[in-house]
Amino acid sequence: MIGQRLEVRQGQGLVITPQLQQAIKLLQLSNLELEEFVEAELERNPLLQRDEPEGEGPDAPQQAETATADGEMSFGDGVGHEAVASMDAGSDDVYGDAAPGERTSDRMTDEAQPGLSDWSSAGKGGQTFEGGDLERPDTHELSLWEHLQAQASSAGFSPADHGIALTLIDATDEGGYLRGELNEFADRLGVPLERIEAVLGVCHGFEPTGVMARSVPECLKLQLIDRNRFDPAMAALLDNLDLLARRDMAGLRKICGVDADDLSDMIAELKALTPRPGAGFGGEPAQTVVPDVHVRADPAGGWRVELNADTLPRLLVDKRYHGLVQAGARSDTEKTFVADCAAQANWLVKSLDQRAKTILKVASEIVRQQDAFLAFGVEFLRPLNLKTVADAISMHESTVSRVTSNKYVATPRGVFELKFFFTAAIQSVDGASTHSAEAVRHRIKTMIDGEGLDGDVLSDDRIVEILKETGIDIARRTVAKYREALRIPSSVERRRMLRTA
C-alpha cells in the first residue's frame, strides 16, 4: 500500500563551516602556493585589494581587516589565542570515525596532503559532508627528495645522523648532485667533518645509485663500485675525463696502462652509466627556499622567533567599493553575488591572519623544544612528536601537522623545514624516558648483524625480549616493521641462508 507519512531520523554527519574549511586548507599551503591562491582570489573577488604601503592616504580604500599581523615571539609570549583557537580543528572535525586514543604523533608527515578544493561554492551557513573524507589525498609524482628522505628514515640513523642526512638531502639538486662544502655543513651543524663524511657514505648507498655525489667522476665511480667494475685502470680513466673529452686515446692508454681494446671497453662501460641519477624523478625543479619564520639569538638570552613579512600576503576589503556596488545591485542575483563576495573576502582576510598567528605559535614552541640543537648542534636534537607540541600550545595534532608541512625556518644553523625537528620516540619500560626510533632501528640491525658469529638467529619475539631487558618497550609488530624497512629477511629466511652458507 502506498501512502505518505512523516518520519524523524537521527544520524551523524560532519558539519563544518566554510570559514573553518577555508582556514584549515590555507594552513597547509606553502608560501608559494599561498601567493598563487591569493592572486586567484584577487582576480575573482572585486572587493579584495592588496594592502600596499603606497596605497595609504586619503584616497586609499577603507580597510575592514588586514590579513596577517606582523609579529614576533619570545618564549612565554601569548599570541592570538582566541583567533588561533577558532581555526584549530579537533579530532572529530578531521578524523571523524578514528578510534579513541588513535593519534598521528608516530608519523612525521601527513599521509594525505589535501588539495585546495573550491570552497567558494559553499552556501551560507554550514556545509554538511556525509560519507567520504573532507579532503582528497595528493597523488603527486614522487620527487627525488621525498625518495631520499624515505630511505634516510629507514637507514637506522641516530637522531643526530638523521638530521645530518636530511640536511645533505636538502642540499642535493634535481640532478642528484650534492651542492655545498662538507666543511660548511660540519660548521653549521656543530659536528666533526668525519661525522658528515660517515653519514654521506651511508647516503651514497641510497637509490638511485650515484646519487648525492659531489662531481661527475664521483657519481660514475659510485655506479661502477655498485657493478663491481671499479679498478685502478677505471679510477685512472675517471681522473682524466678531460683527456677523454679531447679524445686523446694515446694519453689515456698510457695513463690507464691498458691496450686499445681494453680502453674501448672501458669507455663503453662509462657510456652505459647515468651522469644525472636524479633526472628520472618527478616533482618541480628545485626552487630557492624562502623561510616562513626567522629565528635569531636574543641579546637578552634565548631565541627570538619572527614571521617573515615577505611571505605574508596583506589583503584588505574595499568597504567603499562594496558600498557602491551594493547600492547599485538591483536583482536578487546581483545582491547575492555582492553579499557572497563580501563574506568570502572577510573570511579570507581573517583566515590569513589566523594562519600567520598559528605558524608563529607552533614555530615558537618547536624552537623552545629544540633550543639545545640551535645552541650546540645536531647532536643535541631531541626526540619530538606532534603530540608534545600540540599539548604544549593547546592545539590538535592535525593542526600542528598542517602548520609544519611545507614551512621553513631560517636559523643560525641554516634553513630547515619545520618537520626536520620531529623525530619519532619509543617509550622506555619505566616510562620515564624515551628512545628515538632511529636509534632503536640501529640497535635491531646491530643485533641481527651479529647473528652469524655464534650461529644463533634471533626471532622478532626474542628481539623484543632483549630490547625490554635494556629498557626499551616495543611491540613485536614494530620490530617486524623496522626489520622490513631495513630490508632484513625474517628469522626463518635468515636461518635457511645461514645453513646454506
VENGI-V334184 format. One record per run of one state. SS is the DSSP state (H for helix, E for strand, - for the rest). FROM is the first residue (numbers start at 1). TO is the last residue. If there is no record, write none. Layout:
ss:SS from:FROM to:TO
ss:SS from:FROM to:TO
//
This chain:
ss:- from:1 to:13
ss:E from:14 to:17
ss:H from:18 to:27
ss:- from:28 to:30
ss:H from:31 to:44
ss:- from:45 to:47
ss:E from:48 to:50
ss:- from:51 to:52
ss:H from:53 to:55
ss:- from:56 to:62
ss:E from:63 to:63
ss:- from:64 to:71
ss:E from:72 to:74
ss:- from:75 to:80
ss:H from:81 to:87
ss:- from:88 to:90
ss:H from:91 to:94
ss:- from:95 to:125
ss:E from:126 to:129
ss:- from:130 to:142
ss:E from:143 to:143
ss:H from:144 to:153
ss:- from:154 to:158
ss:H from:159 to:170
ss:- from:171 to:171
ss:E from:172 to:172
ss:- from:173 to:176
ss:E from:177 to:178
ss:- from:179 to:181
ss:H from:182 to:189
ss:- from:190 to:192
ss:H from:193 to:203
ss:- from:204 to:212
ss:E from:213 to:213
ss:- from:214 to:215
ss:H from:216 to:226
ss:- from:227 to:231
ss:H from:232 to:238
ss:- from:239 to:240
ss:H from:241 to:245
ss:- from:246 to:248
ss:H from:249 to:256
ss:- from:257 to:259
ss:H from:260 to:271
ss:- from:272 to:276
ss:H from:277 to:280
ss:- from:281 to:281
ss:E from:282 to:282
ss:- from:283 to:292
ss:E from:293 to:297
ss:- from:298 to:302
ss:E from:303 to:307
ss:- from:308 to:308
ss:H from:309 to:311
ss:- from:312 to:314
ss:E from:315 to:318
ss:H from:319 to:328
ss:- from:329 to:331
ss:H from:332 to:369
ss:- from:370 to:370
ss:H from:371 to:376
ss:- from:377 to:377
ss:H from:378 to:380
ss:- from:381 to:383
ss:E from:384 to:384
ss:- from:385 to:385
ss:H from:386 to:392
ss:- from:393 to:396
ss:H from:397 to:404
ss:- from:405 to:407
ss:E from:408 to:411
ss:- from:412 to:413
ss:E from:414 to:417
ss:H from:418 to:421
ss:- from:422 to:422
ss:E from:423 to:423
ss:- from:424 to:424
ss:E from:425 to:428
ss:- from:429 to:433
ss:E from:434 to:436
ss:H from:437 to:449
ss:- from:450 to:450
ss:H from:451 to:454
ss:- from:455 to:459
ss:H from:460 to:469
ss:- from:470 to:471
ss:E from:472 to:472
ss:- from:473 to:475
ss:H from:476 to:485
ss:- from:486 to:490
ss:H from:491 to:500
ss:- from:501 to:501
//
